[in-house]
Amino acid sequence: MTTSVPLRAPVIIPPIPTGNIHRVQEKSLIGSFRSLAGALLIGLLLNGCELIAPPAALKPPGPDQPLVVALSADPAFQQPATDSEGMNGISRDLTELFAQHLGVKVRFVTVTGRSGPADLVMKNQAHMIATVPIRPDDPTLIYSPPLFETSQVIVQHANALPLDTPEKLAGREIELLPGAPQVRALAALGIKPPPRLVEQGDTNELELLSGIADFRHELVASDELHFNLATNTSPDLAIALKLPEALAYGWAFSPAHPELRQKAAEFIAAIRENGTLRRLYDRYFGHIERLDSQDVGKFLDAVQTRLPALRRHFEEAQTVSGIDWRLLAALAWQESKWEPLATSPTGVRGIMMLTEETADRLGVKNRLDPRESILAGARYLTMLMDELPAEILPPERLWFALAAYNLGMGHLRGGRQFAAGLKKSPNHWADMKDVLPLLARPEYYRRLKSGRARGGETVIMVENVRNYYDILVRLEPRRGLPPLQASLAMQ
């Protein structure tokens, strides 16, 4: 269950000398809301109506009380689901697992603004905040151990002059979100005169970074995780400078609930030990650094020039296969760059690069016909998914099928057989992408009936398809998906 609470976030700046800070007013309906609320209150009093009491404070999570989780609207950590009208993301996945660990249900409350989630926790209207920067100097909240870490960075346009020393930030204007942890990191540099920090309240971090590509901003303070995500749609970004302090993301709790924080610490230690945390991180972020700016630039250009003529074929293939048309388009781009006449030296041909044997199996008369090729490629991908063991679950089931599309099911099975001896899971892509490159080594492929395979290239192929798909999800509108898509969604 998810509730959206459009709260305005007040600006919070740590008490550290930072130079001039300019606040850009957030666009908000809060003023109108207050006026309307005041008018309603007066009307109720004049009419002698009984006022409704504010909600009672939350009880600890239990059989009759779900775990209430405050979420920020950060698109890096939660985004629209590809298979439904809901949301998903690493924040939701991890806290749902935590609720299962506690034996309780979970309810999400999405709040806009940096301080909105903290307000809910401090008012005892939420038990915890998911995926926020850990601030050791914060006296108002207590934090879990880190879930993951990233670098703090200053980002500029790729064509701008390089900033090789922090001193070149002196007096420069840097855009950032209200309450951004980079304020502290910049202050620690002791730059004189200090940079002028401009807080942008009515945006999110990915939108803020896109302002550099559009020349609306010159410098933005962010972190490397958000930078890598932003470059998938804004390839003209570059890291100007890495700040000295690493940034850790974790969960936040009220000091009034230390026992919940302790349970979270035990849970995080357990999922770190059993590999669940690593696999979830890989699910959402393990592929995002594969493409360079030239790869992204060529793809974005082709989305405008080549994709429109092919879209109807991908959408038809979605209808018959249940696979998101954007995933099929991403696969076709990786295979042929959307070139219907593509031919490789090994004899695979067409926009989906089908072998002659596969084309014959699927009844394809002309591999160079884009519609025939796309429909056959979609059918072939579903056939590969059907051959996979039931233990391989979505979304990773689709990634395994992509690997088999490139590598062949025989080689994929061989790689899965090696996984157990290497203390890797044969059912998780985060483990298998470490195993498959070994299929090019004699001590491994000599034990396979199918022989040698370039498994490292297969891993790159799958990760690239995931990236191109992510880009299309952000750029292209979602179409109606048949029910089968619920079990095939990439994320």
N, C-alpha and C positions, 0 to 999 in steps of 0.2 A: 504494500500500500504506500502511495506517495502523495504527499501534500506539498504544494508550491506556495511559499510565503514570500511575497514581494516586499521585503523590508529594505528600507534604505540603510546603507552602511555608513555610520559616522567615520570620519577620518581618524585613524589612530597612528601616531608617530611615536616611536620609542624616545625616551628622554635622553637623546644623544645629540650633541652639536653636529648639525648636518649642513649648515649654510641655509640659504633661502629655500623655502618650500612653498610652492604655489599650488593651490587647490583648484582643480577644474570642477565646477559644480556638476553633480550627477543629475541627469534627467530623471525625474521621479514624479509620481502621482501622490506623494505623501502629503503635500500641502493641501491638495484638493481633498484627499481622504480625511485629513484632520478637520477641514471645514465641514465636510459632509457628516463626519462623526459628531462634531459639535452641534450641528443642526438637529440631528436625530436625537441626541441626548436632551437638548432643550425641549424638543417635541414630546419626548417620553415623560419628562418631568411635568410639563404643562398639562398632559393628559392623565397624570396620576398613574402611569404604568410602572410596573415593577421592573427594575433594572436587572439584567442577567449578570450573575456573579462571574468573575474571571475564572478560567479553568484552574482546578486544583493542581498543586504541585505533583510531579510524577512520583509514583512509588518505584522502588527498585524493580528491575526486570524480573518477571516471574510468570506463573501460569495465567494470571489475569492482567498482566501488564507487559506489553511488547517492549522490546528494546527500541527506543526512539533515537534515531540517528539524524543529526543535522548535516546536510550536505551543502557545500558551496556549488554554485552554478558553473564551475570551472570545466570547460569542455574537454580538458585533458583527462579528467578523472570520471566523468560521466557524460554520456552522449546518447542521442536517440538510438534505440535498438533498431537493427536492420530488419528484424522479422516481426515487429509489432509496433504499436503506438507508444510503448513504454520507453524506459531508459535502461542503460546498462553501463558497465565500466568497472574499473578495478575497485573503486570505493564501495560500490554496491556488492560486488562479489565477495570481497573480504569481510565486510560487516555481516553479510548473510551467513557466511561460514562461522563468524563469531557468535551470532545469535543461535545457530545450531549447536555450537559448543556449549552455550549456556542453557540450551534446552528451552528457548523462548522464541516467540515470533518477533518480527522486526517491522518497524514502520519508518519510512524515510520522510524527511521534511527538507525540501530544497529551498535555500535562502539565497537571494542575490546580495552581493556586497561582501566585503572581507569580514566585517565584524558581525554580520547577521547571525551566523551559526553560533558564535561565542555568546551573543546576547541570549539566545535560547537556552544554552547550557547554564549560564550564570543565573537565569531566572527559573531554573529547574523545569524547563519545558522540553528539554531534550537531555538524554543521558550522555551523549558523546558527539563529537565532531569527527567526521571521517576525512582522512587525507588532507592534512593541513601542515604548513611549515612548523617544525618544532622550534619554539622560541625559549631558550633556557632562561632568558631574563624576564619572562612573563610571570608576574606574581598572581595572576587571576585564574590560571588554568594549570592542570598537571597533565603531563604528556606520557604517552606510551613509549617504549623503545622504538627506534626507527624502523619503518617498513622498507624504505629505500632511500638512497641519497643521490644527489646530483650536484653539479657545479653551479655557482652563481656567475652570471655573465652580463656584460654590456654588449648589446647588439647594435650593429649599424648596417648600412647598405653595402653590398658587396663591392660597389664601385667607389666607395668613399676612401679617403686617404687612411692608411693604417694607423692605429693607436698602439704604439709599441711600449708605452710606459703609462702608468696611472696619472702622472703629472699632466698628460695631455687632456685629461678630463677637467682640468682647472677652469672654473667659470662656465663650463659647457652646460647646456640644458639637457636633462635626462628625464624621459617620461617613465612613469612607473605607476603601479596600482596603489591605492591607499593602504597603508599598513604593510607595504611590501618589505620582506626581510632584507632586501638589498640596501635599504636605508642604513641599517647597522653596518653592513659589510663595507659600504662606501665611506662611512664615517671613520671606520677603522683604518682606512688608508691615509688619513690626515692630509688630504690634498688641500693646498692653499693657492688661490682662494677656492673654497669648496664649490663643487658643481651645483647648479640650480636644479632642484628636483621638482618636477611638475607632476602632480597626482592626477590621474585620469580615472574618475570614478564610475563613469557610465560605459563600461566596456569589460572585456575579459582579456586574459593575457595573450591569447592567440590573435584576437582582433587588434590588440595594442601592437603586437609585433608586425602584423600585416601593414600597419601604418608606415613602417619604414620602407617597405617595398613600394608603397604609393607616394613616398616622399612627403607624407604628412608629419612624420617624426624623423629626427636625425639620430637620436640615441635612445635606446630603451633598456632599462634594467630588468632582467628576467633570470631564468635558469636554463640549463642546457637541455633538460627534458622538454620544456615548452618550446625552446628554440628548434629542436629536432622535429617536433610535430609541425611547427609553423613552416619550416622549409619545404614540407611536402606540398604546400599550395603557394608558398611565396619563396621561390628558389633564390631570389636576389638578396637574401639575408646573409650576414656574416658575423661571426663573433669578433668583436673589436678587442675585448679584454676579458680575461677570467679573473674574478674576484677571489681573494685568498680564502674566504670561509666557505666550506662545503655547506650545502643545504639539505637537511634531513626532513622527510615527510613522515608523519605518524598520525596518531589519534590523540584527541584532547578530551579531558574530562574536568568536571568541577572538583575542586578540592574537597567538596562535601561527600564525594563518592570514591574514596581511595581504594575501597575493596573492588570496584569495577575496573579501575585502572590496573590493579594487581592481577585480576583475571585476564585482562587484555595482554599484559606482559607475558603471562604463562602461555596464552594462546599463540601469540606471535613467536615465542621461542619454539613452540611445537611445530608450527607450519614452516618455520625456517629450517628446522631440523629434518622434517620429512619431505622437503622439496616443494610443498604446495605454494609457498610464497614466490619462489623462483619461477615456477611454471605460470602462475598468474601474471607476474610481471612480464614474462615473455609473451603471454597471450596478447597483451595490450601494447607493449613497448619494445619487444625483442627484435622487431623488424624495422624500426623507424630510421635507423642510420644507414640502411643499405644503399639508398639512391643518392647520387650526387646531384648538384644543381643543374648540370646539363641533362641528365636523365629526366628530371622533373620538368625542366623547361620544354624539352621536346614533346613530352607527354601532354603537357598543358596546351601546347600549340595544336597537337593532333586532336585533342578533345574538341577544339573549335572548328577544325578544318576537315577531319576525316570521320569522326564519330557520327555526326548527324546523318550521313548517308547509310550507316550501318546499324543505327540504333534500333530500327524496327525489327531487324533480324535477331538482335540480342533479346529484345523484349518478347518476341515470339518464342525464342528458346527458353526463356524464363517460364512462359506459360506452360510449355510441355514438360519441362524438367523440374520446375520448382526451385531452381537456383537463381538467385538474384542476378538480373541482367548485367549489373555493374561488375559482378565477379567474373562473369563470362567475358565481358569486354576487357577486363584487366588481364585475364588469361590470354586472350587473343592478342592483346598488345605485346605481352611478354613473348609470345610465340612468333608473331609475324610483323609486329608494328602496324597491324591492321592493313596489311598488304595482301589482297586476295590471291595474287599470283606468286606469292613467296614459295621458294623451293630451296631445300638445303642439299648439301653434297651427299647426305645419306638417303635422300629420296623422299623425305617427308615434305608434304606440299599443302598449300592453301592457308587461309587465314587462321585456322586452328592447327595447322601443321600436323596433319594426320598421316600415319604411315599407310602404305597401300594395303597391308594386311588388316589394319583397323578399319579403313574405309570399306573394304570388301565385307568385313564382318557386320558393319552397320548399314550396308546397302547403299553406299554413296556412289552415285554415277559419275560425278564430276567434282573432284576435290578442290578445283579452282573456282567453283561457284560459291560465293560468300554465304548465301543462305544455307545451302546444303552443308557446307563445312561447319558453320556455327551450330546448326541443329544437331549435327552428328557429334560435334565436340561436347555439347551439353549432355547428350545421351550417354556418351562414353564416360564422362565424369560421374554421372549418376550410377552407371554400371560398376565403376571402380569403388564407389562408396558402398555399394551393396555387397561387394566382395570382402570388405574389411570386417574384422572381428567386432562383435557387439561391444567389447570392452573399450573401444576407441570412441569417445563421445564427442558430440559437437561442442565447440566449433572446430576442434582439432581433427575431427573426422574428415572434414573437407580439406584440410591442409595435407593430411596423409594421402587423400585421393589425388591432390595436385602433384604430390611427389611421385605417385604411381603413374600419373599421366606422363611425366617426364622420364622416369627411371624404369618403369615397367613393374608390374605387380610382383614378379619373381624376385627381382632385386630388393624390393621393399620388404618382402617376407624374409629374405636372407638377412637384411639389416636388423629386423626385429628379433631374429634368432640370436644375433650377436649381442643385443642389448643387455640381456640378463647377465651374461658373463662379464660385462663391463660395469655392472651395478647401475644400469640405466633402465628406465621404464620403457618397454616397447609400445606403450599406449599413450605416451605424452610427447608432443612435438618438441618441446624444449629439450628433452633428452635425445630424441632421435636425430635432431639436427647436429648433434655431436657425433653420432654413430655413423650416419650415412657417408661422410667423407672417407671413412676407413675402407669403403668398398673399392677404392682405387689402389689399396695397398696389397701386395702379393700374399702376405700372411693371412689376409682375410678372403680375398676373392678366389684364392685357390680352393677354398672350402665350399664354394658356391657352385651349383650346377649351372647357373646362369652366367658365371664368369665375372670379369671385371666390369665395374661401373663407375662413372664419374659422379659419385654421390655428392661431392662438394658443389658441383654445378646445380644439382637438383635442389639443394638447400637454398642457394642463391635465387633460383627460379621461384620457389615457393615464397620466399620472403619478399621478392620483388612484386609478385602478384598481390600479396597482402598489402603492400604499400600503394600500388596503383588502385587497388580496390578502395582503400581508405580515402584516397584523393577523390575518386568518383563519388563516394558517399557524401563527401563535403560539398562537391560541386553540382552533382546531378540530383534532381528531385527523386524522391522515393516513389515508385510505382506500386500498384496493388500486387501483393505477393500471394501466391496460392498457399494453402495450409502447409504443404510439404516444406515450405521455406523455414518454418519454425524449427525444424530439426537440422537444417543445413546452413543456418546463418553463420557468417564468418565471425561475428562477435555477438 
